[in-house]
Amino acid sequence: MNAEFLEEAGRLAQAAVERGEGGPFGAVIVSGGQVVSRGWNQVLLACDPTAHAEIVAIRDASRRLGRFHLADCELYSSCEPCPMCLAAAYWAEFPPSITPAPGRMPRQRDSRMPRCIRS
């Protein structure tokens, strides 16, 4: 486990909340000690209920690496992945994901569910 990558996932989560793009979730995918991909919750930005941080990061890593099997990569997440993200990580063949201790997740400023962001 590398605390630096875990902290990066947390920073991505916090920044997404501050920009109002979605919930407080971030993910980093690492291969060979280098960040391959970053993702943050973009559900509101993309108006897409599947745009969770882990899914966004997995899609980006797959595009960058030109493959969907990511068994040689590590997934660092700002919180425990939901069932959808866990299933995506399973199908991408990640080793077990790395998540922070409870209580380290940034909080949303407003508990009301905002509408999708339209440009």
Secondary structure, 3 states (H helix, E strand, C coil): CCHHHHHHHHHHHHHHHHHCCCCCCEEEEEECCEEEEEEECCHHHHCCCCCCHHHHHHHHHHHHHCCCCCCCEEEEECCCCCHHHHHHHHHCCCCCCECCCCCCCCCCCCCCCCCCCCC
